[in-house]
Amino acid sequence: MSLVLWNRTGNDGMIAEVVLNRPEVRNVFNTEMATQLLEAFKTLAETDVRVVVLTSSKSKAFCSGAD
């Protein structure tokens, strides 16, 4: 399961949405999530994306800490 999801949006694809995806534990960070988040940002940095929106999957908390 991917702990970080991302996609490009908008008419020109210059907006990216990055989603923390561990709703079962209120999106707490762990090493794997941090690694996937870094990879997502590195990938997006190599594109023409101008805006990144960081959000979370459906959970009661955006991010409730770290494991």
C-alpha positions in Angstrom: 0.0 0.0 0.0 1.3 3.4 -0.9 1.5 5.7 2.2 1.8 8.8 0.1 -0.3 9.4 -3.0 0.1 12.3 -5.5 -1.4 13.5 -8.7 -1.2 16.6 -10.9 -4.4 18.7 -11.2 -5.6 21.9 -12.8 -6.1 22.7 -16.5 -2.3 22.9 -17.1 -1.2 20.2 -14.6 0.9 22.8 -12.7 -0.8 22.0 -9.4 0.1 18.8 -7.5 -1.8 17.3 -4.6 0.2 15.1 -2.2 -1.8 13.0 0.2 -0.7 11.3 3.4 -2.4 7.9 3.3 -2.5 6.1 6.6 -6.0 6.9 7.8 -6.2 3.8 10.1 -3.6 5.4 12.4 -4.5 9.1 11.8 -1.7 9.6 9.2 1.2 9.3 11.7 4.6 9.4 10.1 6.9 6.5 10.0 10.1 5.9 8.1 8.4 4.4 5.1 6.0 7.3 4.8 8.8 9.9 5.1 10.8 8.1 2.4 7.7 8.0 0.1 7.0 11.7 0.8 10.6 12.6 -0.1 10.4 10.6 -3.3 7.2 12.3 -4.3 8.7 15.8 -3.7 11.8 14.8 -5.7 9.7 13.6 -8.6 7.6 16.7 -8.6 10.7 19.0 -8.4 11.7 17.6 -11.7 8.5 18.8 -13.4 6.9 22.1 -14.2 4.6 21.9 -11.1 4.3 25.4 -9.5 2.1 24.6 -6.5 2.0 21.6 -4.1 -1.0 21.1 -1.8 -0.2 18.7 1.1 -3.3 17.1 2.5 -4.3 13.8 4.2 -6.7 11.0 3.5 -10.0 10.8 5.3 -9.0 10.7 8.9 -9.9 12.5 12.1 -6.4 14.2 12.0 -4.2 15.7 9.3 -1.1 14.0 10.9 -1.1 13.0 14.5 2.6 12.6 15.1 5.2 9.9 14.4 5.7 6.2 15.1 
